[in-house]
């Protein structure tokens, strides 16, 4: 096994599942921050593929500064209207010329952004409800090559930074993650009044879990206050049933708690998005690379979406640390909780982290010493294959938010 400065030790303090209070959040697909994450990542993938198709290798780019400014809407029972469009600005850097050839980077970015919005947000008219703008500064076409002629070279880290991952998910984390994912998938198919902007907050105090869900209801499918209240009740029942798949603890579900029925103040939208009125967004302010916001655990402040997947540590090490944690837990028995921290050093090969730190909580019948070598071996193997992550990101196999 190669020397990759891997460290394995027991976790300090209690595992998250044993702590008195746990807080977990997920910003759903239609949250303004997630819209920015999604567009930035799709544009990133499109640019990477364009460079590969034209030159056989990726060139320098980043689109991780994308911003959203909310519009203005007038929702109403049975259907309202947009009064002022949402504004989305794709910001970053890209190589616009290479080997004498000009590259239509902003055209590629604009096309893919509009396609993504059409695909993901069925109640948003990408032609009139949102203005999409692109401002990509000039990237460097003569940066250090990240692959040799055979495509085997390991890229050098572009920054001294770190990524964090953990596994397995706690019961509260599973509930929060799957609540939004399933509401925005199977539930929305048969309940089109549920918009894409869904935010879930989980709080566990000892053995009681409270799940607070904010769901943007689509006015076209809600014709009265009674219909709205039925829609809220339906979501409460669905999430309550869903939670039982992940825990035996007591679960209380609360939906759209800011509603005031007497005053008619409810979460009714025209597009299914809070971005239609009042809520702005930015890349990196939402979910971490594993799709959750977890204040009980260490997290990286790096924005994962939109960064290039070749040598940008803010992306690669956050995705990789999560993959490593999941792989170790799957391969090695006796682990209750595993946290992985990967630290890079600028200019150093990305398969040779400055340190790969694993903190482990084991089951009662296993010690860290019993499984130390197995954990180290799996981490070493994952690091050795780090370059495979680039193509998986470009192919859209890995979610960044």
One Martini backbone bead per residue (centre of mass of N, CA, C, O) as a GRO file, in nm:
protein
  401
    1UNK     BB    1   0.097   0.035   0.022
    2UNK     BB    2   0.075   0.355  -0.002
    3UNK     BB    3   0.181   0.680   0.104
    4UNK     BB    4  -0.108   0.894   0.213
    5UNK     BB    5  -0.152   0.998   0.495
    6UNK     BB    6  -0.317   0.799   0.686
    7UNK     BB    7  -0.571   0.847   0.942
    8UNK     BB    8  -0.676   0.647   1.231
    9UNK     BB    9  -0.947   0.717   1.466
   10UNK     BB   10  -1.120   0.794   1.725
   11UNK     BB   11  -1.382   0.945   1.818
   12UNK     BB   12  -1.483   1.243   1.953
   13UNK     BB   13  -1.702   1.160   2.152
   14UNK     BB   14  -2.018   1.141   2.041
   15UNK     BB   15  -2.224   1.021   1.848
   16UNK     BB   16  -2.479   1.164   1.690
   17UNK     BB   17  -2.700   0.948   1.774
   18UNK     BB   18  -2.619   1.015   2.098
   19UNK     BB   19  -2.715   1.286   2.097
   20UNK     BB   20  -2.952   1.502   2.214
   21UNK     BB   21  -2.898   1.700   1.960
   22UNK     BB   22  -3.035   1.730   1.622
   23UNK     BB   23  -2.950   1.889   1.303
   24UNK     BB   24  -3.134   1.904   0.982
   25UNK     BB   25  -3.090   2.000   0.630
   26UNK     BB   26  -3.296   2.068   0.324
   27UNK     BB   27  -3.263   2.197   0.004
   28UNK     BB   28  -3.444   2.196  -0.257
   29UNK     BB   29  -3.461   2.204  -0.597
   30UNK     BB   30  -3.631   2.502  -0.576
   31UNK     BB   31  -3.437   2.647  -0.433
   32UNK     BB   32  -3.250   2.918  -0.496
   33UNK     BB   33  -2.978   2.778  -0.431
   34UNK     BB   34  -3.037   2.519  -0.603
   35UNK     BB   35  -3.066   2.653  -0.872
   36UNK     BB   36  -2.775   2.752  -0.881
   37UNK     BB   37  -2.639   2.480  -0.849
   38UNK     BB   38  -2.768   2.339  -1.095
   39UNK     BB   39  -2.678   2.534  -1.317
   40UNK     BB   40  -2.374   2.537  -1.260
   41UNK     BB   41  -2.332   2.230  -1.303
   42UNK     BB   42  -2.445   2.203  -1.593
   43UNK     BB   43  -2.251   2.405  -1.720
   44UNK     BB   44  -1.994   2.262  -1.638
   45UNK     BB   45  -2.050   2.002  -1.796
   46UNK     BB   46  -2.080   2.134  -2.077
   47UNK     BB   47  -1.794   2.251  -2.093
   48UNK     BB   48  -1.634   1.993  -2.054
   49UNK     BB   49  -1.754   1.847  -2.306
   50UNK     BB   50  -1.667   2.052  -2.515
   51UNK     BB   51  -1.363   2.019  -2.472
   52UNK     BB   52  -1.349   1.716  -2.528
   53UNK     BB   53  -1.468   1.722  -2.818
   54UNK     BB   54  -1.248   1.933  -2.937
   55UNK     BB   55  -0.958   1.839  -2.757
   56UNK     BB   56  -0.961   1.581  -2.546
   57UNK     BB   57  -0.982   1.801  -2.309
   58UNK     BB   58  -0.980   1.980  -2.037
   59UNK     BB   59  -1.039   2.306  -1.933
   60UNK     BB   60  -1.059   2.606  -1.799
   61UNK     BB   61  -1.310   2.634  -1.528
   62UNK     BB   62  -1.589   2.830  -1.370
   63UNK     BB   63  -1.948   2.844  -1.211
   64UNK     BB   64  -1.954   2.931  -0.873
   65UNK     BB   65  -2.119   3.245  -0.899
   66UNK     BB   66  -2.411   3.206  -0.911
   67UNK     BB   67  -2.713   3.412  -0.943
   68UNK     BB   68  -3.026   3.520  -0.772
   69UNK     BB   69  -3.316   3.718  -0.855
   70UNK     BB   70  -3.606   3.794  -0.761
   71UNK     BB   71  -3.927   3.827  -0.831
   72UNK     BB   72  -4.276   3.886  -0.930
   73UNK     BB   73  -4.597   3.789  -0.791
   74UNK     BB   74  -4.964   3.679  -0.844
   75UNK     BB   75  -5.116   3.477  -0.665
   76UNK     BB   76  -5.401   3.244  -0.725
   77UNK     BB   77  -5.677   3.092  -0.726
   78UNK     BB   78  -5.636   2.898  -1.026
   79UNK     BB   79  -5.432   3.137  -1.105
   80UNK     BB   80  -5.168   3.334  -1.179
   81UNK     BB   81  -4.886   3.576  -1.205
   82UNK     BB   82  -4.623   3.724  -1.353
   83UNK     BB   83  -4.465   4.048  -1.317
   84UNK     BB   84  -4.157   3.967  -1.258
   85UNK     BB   85  -3.871   3.843  -1.337
   86UNK     BB   86  -3.633   3.639  -1.297
   87UNK     BB   87  -3.276   3.654  -1.214
   88UNK     BB   88  -2.996   3.495  -1.389
   89UNK     BB   89  -2.641   3.467  -1.308
   90UNK     BB   90  -2.370   3.351  -1.486
   91UNK     BB   91  -2.061   3.296  -1.312
   92UNK     BB   92  -1.709   3.313  -1.434
   93UNK     BB   93  -1.478   3.088  -1.593
   94UNK     BB   94  -1.328   3.059  -1.932
   95UNK     BB   95  -1.224   2.901  -2.216
   96UNK     BB   96  -1.233   3.080  -2.540
   97UNK     BB   97  -0.932   2.995  -2.633
   98UNK     BB   98  -0.772   2.733  -2.845
   99UNK     BB   99  -0.551   2.675  -3.075
  100UNK     BB  100  -0.705   2.918  -3.246
  101UNK     BB  101  -0.988   2.854  -3.112
  102UNK     BB  102  -1.308   2.943  -3.078
  103UNK     BB  103  -1.537   2.942  -2.796
  104UNK     BB  104  -1.893   2.907  -2.711
  105UNK     BB  105  -1.941   2.939  -2.394
  106UNK     BB  106  -2.201   3.119  -2.354
  107UNK     BB  107  -2.383   2.951  -2.535
  108UNK     BB  108  -2.359   2.688  -2.381
  109UNK     BB  109  -2.460   2.798  -2.110
  110UNK     BB  110  -2.737   2.904  -2.198
  111UNK     BB  111  -2.855   2.644  -2.314
  112UNK     BB  112  -2.827   2.461  -2.060
  113UNK     BB  113  -2.986   2.632  -1.862
  114UNK     BB  114  -3.260   2.625  -2.012
  115UNK     BB  115  -3.289   2.320  -2.017
  116UNK     BB  116  -3.287   2.275  -1.712
  117UNK     BB  117  -3.533   2.447  -1.640
  118UNK     BB  118  -3.733   2.284  -1.815
  119UNK     BB  119  -3.685   2.003  -1.674
  120UNK     BB  120  -3.732   2.092  -1.351
  121UNK     BB  121  -3.961   2.344  -1.406
  122UNK     BB  122  -4.286   2.320  -1.510
  123UNK     BB  123  -4.398   2.621  -1.392
  124UNK     BB  124  -4.160   2.745  -1.560
  125UNK     BB  125  -4.100   3.001  -1.792
  126UNK     BB  126  -3.802   3.040  -1.960
  127UNK     BB  127  -3.907   3.279  -2.159
  128UNK     BB  128  -4.062   3.478  -1.912
  129UNK     BB  129  -3.993   3.413  -1.590
  130UNK     BB  130  -3.680   3.420  -1.689
  131UNK     BB  131  -3.357   3.559  -1.674
  132UNK     BB  132  -3.067   3.471  -1.866
  133UNK     BB  133  -2.728   3.522  -1.777
  134UNK     BB  134  -2.381   3.578  -1.904
  135UNK     BB  135  -2.049   3.591  -1.719
  136UNK     BB  136  -1.742   3.508  -1.866
  137UNK     BB  137  -1.439   3.495  -1.803
  138UNK     BB  138  -1.116   3.458  -1.883
  139UNK     BB  139  -0.942   3.191  -1.931
  140UNK     BB  140  -0.673   2.965  -1.927
  141UNK     BB  141  -0.515   2.784  -2.193
  142UNK     BB  142  -0.204   2.762  -2.038
  143UNK     BB  143  -0.232   2.573  -1.830
  144UNK     BB  144  -0.159   2.326  -1.665
  145UNK     BB  145  -0.154   2.013  -1.733
  146UNK     BB  146  -0.377   1.739  -1.634
  147UNK     BB  147  -0.284   1.564  -1.885
  148UNK     BB  148  -0.151   1.343  -2.063
  149UNK     BB  149  -0.152   1.182  -2.362
  150UNK     BB  150  -0.287   0.920  -2.199
  151UNK     BB  151  -0.453   1.021  -1.941
  152UNK     BB  152  -0.270   0.954  -1.654
  153UNK     BB  153  -0.237   1.196  -1.508
  154UNK     BB  154  -0.219   1.359  -1.205
  155UNK     BB  155  -0.350   1.609  -1.073
  156UNK     BB  156  -0.307   1.924  -0.941
  157UNK     BB  157  -0.369   2.112  -0.693
  158UNK     BB  158  -0.530   2.439  -0.685
  159UNK     BB  159  -0.541   2.403  -0.361
  160UNK     BB  160  -0.565   2.476  -0.014
  161UNK     BB  161  -0.785   2.228   0.101
  162UNK     BB  162  -1.113   2.080   0.192
  163UNK     BB  163  -1.290   1.774   0.275
  164UNK     BB  164  -1.618   1.633   0.375
  165UNK     BB  165  -1.731   1.314   0.519
  166UNK     BB  166  -2.013   1.077   0.578
  167UNK     BB  167  -2.091   0.765   0.763
  168UNK     BB  168  -2.377   0.700   0.817
  169UNK     BB  169  -2.683   0.793   0.822
  170UNK     BB  170  -2.903   0.910   1.007
  171UNK     BB  171  -3.227   0.907   1.072
  172UNK     BB  172  -3.270   1.211   1.030
  173UNK     BB  173  -3.119   1.234   0.761
  174UNK     BB  174  -3.299   1.038   0.602
  175UNK     BB  175  -3.563   1.188   0.634
  176UNK     BB  176  -3.485   1.459   0.510
  177UNK     BB  177  -3.381   1.365   0.237
  178UNK     BB  178  -3.638   1.187   0.149
  179UNK     BB  179  -3.860   1.389   0.165
  180UNK     BB  180  -3.778   1.570  -0.072
  181UNK     BB  181  -3.729   1.359  -0.294
  182UNK     BB  182  -4.023   1.233  -0.285
  183UNK     BB  183  -4.195   1.487  -0.318
  184UNK     BB  184  -4.029   1.551  -0.603
  185UNK     BB  185  -4.161   1.281  -0.717
  186UNK     BB  186  -4.391   1.066  -0.651
  187UNK     BB  187  -4.586   1.275  -0.523
  188UNK     BB  188  -4.600   1.493  -0.756
  189UNK     BB  189  -4.726   1.321  -0.977
  190UNK     BB  190  -5.016   1.298  -0.803
  191UNK     BB  191  -4.934   1.614  -0.690
  192UNK     BB  192  -4.912   1.906  -0.870
  193UNK     BB  193  -4.934   2.122  -0.629
  194UNK     BB  194  -4.641   2.051  -0.585
  195UNK     BB  195  -4.363   2.212  -0.558
  196UNK     BB  196  -4.005   2.238  -0.583
  197UNK     BB  197  -4.014   2.415  -0.321
  198UNK     BB  198  -3.839   2.236  -0.069
  199UNK     BB  199  -3.812   2.246   0.288
  200UNK     BB  200  -3.606   2.070   0.539
  201UNK     BB  201  -3.641   2.024   0.899
  202UNK     BB  202  -3.449   1.859   1.149
  203UNK     BB  203  -3.535   1.755   1.494
  204UNK     BB  204  -3.355   1.603   1.764
  205UNK     BB  205  -3.479   1.499   2.090
  206UNK     BB  206  -3.348   1.231   2.150
  207UNK     BB  207  -3.660   1.052   2.064
  208UNK     BB  208  -3.756   1.322   1.907
  209UNK     BB  209  -3.898   1.407   1.587
  210UNK     BB  210  -3.887   1.704   1.395
  211UNK     BB  211  -4.068   1.797   1.090
  212UNK     BB  212  -4.007   2.071   0.877
  213UNK     BB  213  -4.222   2.183   0.606
  214UNK     BB  214  -4.173   2.360   0.297
  215UNK     BB  215  -4.444   2.417   0.057
  216UNK     BB  216  -4.494   2.500  -0.266
  217UNK     BB  217  -4.788   2.596  -0.399
  218UNK     BB  218  -4.988   2.556  -0.689
  219UNK     BB  219  -5.243   2.756  -0.799
  220UNK     BB  220  -5.369   2.596  -1.042
  221UNK     BB  221  -5.449   2.344  -0.819
  222UNK     BB  222  -5.583   2.579  -0.630
  223UNK     BB  223  -5.929   2.687  -0.558
  224UNK     BB  224  -5.895   2.693  -0.232
  225UNK     BB  225  -5.862   2.683   0.103
  226UNK     BB  226  -5.947   2.390   0.135
  227UNK     BB  227  -5.749   2.276  -0.074
  228UNK     BB  228  -5.496   2.370   0.071
  229UNK     BB  229  -5.541   2.217   0.339
  230UNK     BB  230  -5.541   1.940   0.203
  231UNK     BB  231  -5.253   1.956   0.094
  232UNK     BB  232  -5.114   1.978   0.367
  233UNK     BB  233  -5.229   1.717   0.489
  234UNK     BB  234  -5.105   1.526   0.278
  235UNK     BB  235  -4.809   1.581   0.346
  236UNK     BB  236  -4.816   1.499   0.641
  237UNK     BB  237  -4.896   1.202   0.595
  238UNK     BB  238  -4.664   1.118   0.410
  239UNK     BB  239  -4.423   1.188   0.598
  240UNK     BB  240  -4.508   1.015   0.837
  241UNK     BB  241  -4.489   0.746   0.683
  242UNK     BB  242  -4.197   0.772   0.577
  243UNK     BB  243  -4.045   0.785   0.854
  244UNK     BB  244  -4.101   0.479   0.937
  245UNK     BB  245  -3.861   0.368   0.746
  246UNK     BB  246  -3.620   0.506   0.960
  247UNK     BB  247  -3.796   0.481   1.238
  248UNK     BB  248  -3.905   0.436   1.597
  249UNK     BB  249  -3.946   0.707   1.655
  250UNK     BB  250  -4.082   0.993   1.726
  251UNK     BB  251  -4.296   1.174   1.485
  252UNK     BB  252  -4.322   1.520   1.383
  253UNK     BB  253  -4.531   1.702   1.154
  254UNK     BB  254  -4.468   2.015   0.973
  255UNK     BB  255  -4.665   2.240   0.762
  256UNK     BB  256  -4.658   2.552   0.690
  257UNK     BB  257  -4.621   2.738   0.970
  258UNK     BB  258  -4.674   3.044   0.847
  259UNK     BB  259  -4.958   3.017   0.828
  260UNK     BB  260  -5.271   3.229   0.789
  261UNK     BB  261  -5.594   3.169   0.747
  262UNK     BB  262  -5.744   3.425   0.846
  263UNK     BB  263  -5.550   3.616   0.649
  264UNK     BB  264  -5.450   3.447   0.386
  265UNK     BB  265  -5.155   3.340   0.465
  266UNK     BB  266  -4.990   3.159   0.213
  267UNK     BB  267  -4.808   2.902   0.022
  268UNK     BB  268  -4.857   3.057  -0.272
  269UNK     BB  269  -4.788   2.978  -0.618
  270UNK     BB  270  -4.711   2.989  -0.968
  271UNK     BB  271  -4.417   2.810  -0.992
  272UNK     BB  272  -4.312   2.661  -0.716
  273UNK     BB  273  -4.143   2.929  -0.627
  274UNK     BB  274  -3.984   3.163  -0.422
  275UNK     BB  275  -3.831   3.321  -0.657
  276UNK     BB  276  -4.087   3.486  -0.755
  277UNK     BB  277  -4.078   3.616  -0.437
  278UNK     BB  278  -3.794   3.741  -0.245
  279UNK     BB  279  -3.591   3.490  -0.316
  280UNK     BB  280  -3.268   3.448  -0.316
  281UNK     BB  281  -2.948   3.328  -0.473
  282UNK     BB  282  -2.663   3.090  -0.423
  283UNK     BB  283  -2.383   2.943  -0.450
  284UNK     BB  284  -2.311   2.746  -0.152
  285UNK     BB  285  -2.574   2.802   0.058
  286UNK     BB  286  -2.645   2.506   0.081
  287UNK     BB  287  -2.588   2.214   0.018
  288UNK     BB  288  -2.390   1.976   0.040
  289UNK     BB  289  -2.257   1.710  -0.133
  290UNK     BB  290  -2.480   1.513   0.029
  291UNK     BB  291  -2.760   1.704   0.056
  292UNK     BB  292  -2.672   1.844   0.334
  293UNK     BB  293  -2.724   2.008   0.656
  294UNK     BB  294  -2.474   1.951   0.936
  295UNK     BB  295  -2.409   2.090   1.245
  296UNK     BB  296  -2.300   1.815   1.394
  297UNK     BB  297  -2.087   1.846   1.164
  298UNK     BB  298  -1.839   1.868   0.971
  299UNK     BB  299  -1.776   2.131   0.728
  300UNK     BB  300  -1.759   2.269   0.418
  301UNK     BB  301  -1.756   2.598   0.256
  302UNK     BB  302  -1.750   2.490  -0.011
  303UNK     BB  303  -1.836   2.506  -0.337
  304UNK     BB  304  -1.925   2.248  -0.554
  305UNK     BB  305  -2.078   2.382  -0.763
  306UNK     BB  306  -1.911   2.458  -1.084
  307UNK     BB  307  -1.663   2.327  -1.049
  308UNK     BB  308  -1.403   2.177  -1.150
  309UNK     BB  309  -1.332   1.808  -1.194
  310UNK     BB  310  -1.006   1.795  -1.193
  311UNK     BB  311  -0.850   2.021  -0.959
  312UNK     BB  312  -1.086   2.104  -0.766
  313UNK     BB  313  -1.105   2.061  -0.433
  314UNK     BB  314  -1.389   2.175  -0.357
  315UNK     BB  315  -1.504   1.924  -0.515
  316UNK     BB  316  -1.344   1.655  -0.502
  317UNK     BB  317  -1.316   1.618  -0.181
  318UNK     BB  318  -1.620   1.621  -0.116
  319UNK     BB  319  -1.698   1.381  -0.289
  320UNK     BB  320  -1.479   1.176  -0.198
  321UNK     BB  321  -1.532   1.166   0.108
  322UNK     BB  322  -1.813   1.046   0.076
  323UNK     BB  323  -1.732   0.794  -0.084
  324UNK     BB  324  -1.541   0.678   0.125
  325UNK     BB  325  -1.733   0.648   0.360
  326UNK     BB  326  -1.930   0.456   0.215
  327UNK     BB  327  -1.723   0.233   0.143
  328UNK     BB  328  -1.624   0.160   0.424
  329UNK     BB  329  -1.898   0.084   0.548
  330UNK     BB  330  -1.949  -0.145   0.339
  331UNK     BB  331  -1.664  -0.311   0.386
  332UNK     BB  332  -1.676  -0.251   0.706
  333UNK     BB  333  -1.722  -0.383   1.001
  334UNK     BB  334  -1.831  -0.199   1.300
  335UNK     BB  335  -1.964   0.078   1.201
  336UNK     BB  336  -2.134   0.372   1.310
  337UNK     BB  337  -1.908   0.602   1.245
  338UNK     BB  338  -1.783   0.818   0.971
  339UNK     BB  339  -1.506   1.045   0.921
  340UNK     BB  340  -1.389   1.252   0.644
  341UNK     BB  341  -1.067   1.414   0.584
  342UNK     BB  342  -0.944   1.622   0.314
  343UNK     BB  343  -0.614   1.747   0.246
  344UNK     BB  344  -0.459   1.983   0.062
  345UNK     BB  345  -0.180   2.080  -0.162
  346UNK     BB  346  -0.059   2.293  -0.353
  347UNK     BB  347   0.077   2.104  -0.628
  348UNK     BB  348  -0.040   1.836  -0.542
  349UNK     BB  349  -0.144   1.542  -0.584
  350UNK     BB  350  -0.474   1.430  -0.543
  351UNK     BB  351  -0.370   1.130  -0.439
  352UNK     BB  352  -0.191   1.324  -0.222
  353UNK     BB  353  -0.265   1.408   0.058
  354UNK     BB  354  -0.176   1.578   0.333
  355UNK     BB  355  -0.448   1.447   0.459
  356UNK     BB  356  -0.619   1.145   0.582
  357UNK     BB  357  -0.903   1.162   0.793
  358UNK     BB  358  -1.021   0.918   1.035
  359UNK     BB  359  -1.327   0.892   1.219
  360UNK     BB  360  -1.432   0.643   1.467
  361UNK     BB  361  -1.731   0.455   1.537
  362UNK     BB  362  -1.805   0.172   1.717
  363UNK     BB  363  -1.900  -0.109   1.809
  364UNK     BB  364  -1.890  -0.290   2.101
  365UNK     BB  365  -1.730  -0.550   1.945
  366UNK     BB  366  -1.538  -0.312   1.835
  367UNK     BB  367  -1.230  -0.186   1.738
  368UNK     BB  368  -1.016   0.015   1.580
  369UNK     BB  369  -0.783  -0.192   1.564
  370UNK     BB  370  -0.942  -0.418   1.413
  371UNK     BB  371  -1.004  -0.198   1.144
  372UNK     BB  372  -0.773  -0.016   1.051
  373UNK     BB  373  -0.655  -0.156   0.790
  374UNK     BB  374  -0.922  -0.164   0.628
  375UNK     BB  375  -0.968   0.135   0.616
  376UNK     BB  376  -0.700   0.218   0.487
  377UNK     BB  377  -0.730   0.048   0.226
  378UNK     BB  378  -0.986   0.187   0.115
  379UNK     BB  379  -0.876   0.473   0.104
  380UNK     BB  380  -0.640   0.412  -0.084
  381UNK     BB  381  -0.808   0.311  -0.324
  382UNK     BB  382  -0.977   0.567  -0.370
  383UNK     BB  383  -0.736   0.758  -0.422
  384UNK     BB  384  -0.616   0.601  -0.668
  385UNK     BB  385  -0.921   0.665  -0.821
  386UNK     BB  386  -0.983   0.978  -0.849
  387UNK     BB  387  -0.997   1.032  -1.168
  388UNK     BB  388  -1.282   0.895  -1.210
  389UNK     BB  389  -1.457   1.132  -1.103
  390UNK     BB  390  -1.460   1.327  -1.341
  391UNK     BB  391  -1.643   1.164  -1.542
  392UNK     BB  392  -1.882   1.129  -1.348
  393UNK     BB  393  -1.949   1.427  -1.336
  394UNK     BB  394  -1.986   1.482  -1.641
  395UNK     BB  395  -2.217   1.245  -1.652
  396UNK     BB  396  -2.405   1.285  -1.382
  397UNK     BB  397  -2.357   1.068  -1.131
  398UNK     BB  398  -2.309   1.321  -0.939
  399UNK     BB  399  -2.409   1.494  -0.672
  400UNK     BB  400  -2.368   1.845  -0.534
  401UNK     BB  401  -2.680   1.888  -0.360
   0.00000   0.00000   0.00000
